[in-house]
Amino acid sequence: MKPASGVKPLPHKTHFYNKLLRSVITGTLFLLVSLGIGVAGYHYYFNIGWLDSLVNASMILTGMGPVDRAETDGAKVFSSVYAIYSGVAFLTSVAVIFGPVVHRFLHKFRIDVEE
């Protein structure tokens, strides 16, 4: 099936899979860096072990909520800033990962409508 005049055909599937792989890697790296920031912050400000810091950072990053209670002012400030950052970071990484899929779907939909 040829696309209507003036409409570009869909790029080859190899191109799509390469874009998807790059997006998954970029989104995953962004999540890992965000998780690392949280782990370091919880370890430093809450004075808890690395594994407990990982649990707290993971729970905040995915929107579940904190596990340990913030006792000091520094811990409260860090926890607040990290929670705000995490909400944006998680949604951004999901958008980066699924961006190529949505783009391809919209491109395919336009070709089908204009034919």
N, C-alpha and C positions, 0 to 999 in steps of 0.2 A: 504494500500500500504506500503510495507516494503522498507526501504531505502537500497541502494546497500551496499555490504559488505565494511566495513571500514568507513562508513559514519554514524555519530550519528544521531538519530532521533531528530526532533524538541522538545525542552522542552515543558512541559504541558502549556496550556494557562494561568493557574493560576500563574505559575512562571513568564511568560511574563508580565502579568498584575501587579504583585508585583514590578517587575523591572521598569515598566512604571510609576507606582505611585511614587516610590522612586525618579525617575528621574524628574518627574514633581514637586515634593516637593523641591528637591535640586535646580533645576533651578529657581523656584519661589522665594525661600529664597535668592538665590544669587542676583536676580533682586531687591528684596525688600531691601537688604543690600546696594546694589549699589544706589538705589533710595534714601535711607536714608542718605548716604554720600553726595549725590548731594544736597538734601534739606538742610542739615546742612551747607554745604559750601556756597550755595547761600544765605542762611539767614545771615550767618556771614559776608561774603565778600561783598555782594551787599547791605546789610542793607535793605532788603525787608521783607515783612511779610511771614509767613509760607506757606500760600496758593500760593502766587506768587513764592515762592521758589520751591514748589512742581511742579508747572506748568513748570518752567524753567528746573528743573532736569528731568522731564518726557520728555520734548521735546528734550533735549540733549541726553538722554539715548536711545530714539527710533530713533535718527538720523534726527530729523526734524529741529533742529537749535534753537538758543537761542531766548528768547522773550525780555528780558531786556538787555539794553546796559551796558557793563562793564565800569565803570567810573574810578576806582582806579587801580593801578598797581597790587595789591593783587587780585582784582576781575578778572583781565585779566589773570593772571597766573593760578588761580584756574579754570577759565573757560576753558583754554587751556588744562590743565592736565585732567580735568574731561571729556572733549570731547574725548580725546584720549583714556582714560580708558573706557568710555562708549561704544565706538565702539567695542572694544574687549569684554567687559562684555556682551553686548547684544548678539553678535554672539555666544559667549561661552555658554550662558544660553540656546539659541535655540538648539545648538548642544547637550547639556546635555539632554534636554527634548526629542528631536527626536532620540537620539542615540539608544534606545532599538528597536524602530520601524525599523530603517535602518538595525540594526543588525539582527533582525528576518527575514526581507526581504532577506538579503544576504544569511543567513543560509538556508532559504527555497529554494532560487534560486539554491544554490549549490546542495541540495538534489535532486531537480528536474532534474538538468543537469546530475548528475552522475547516475541516475537510468536507 
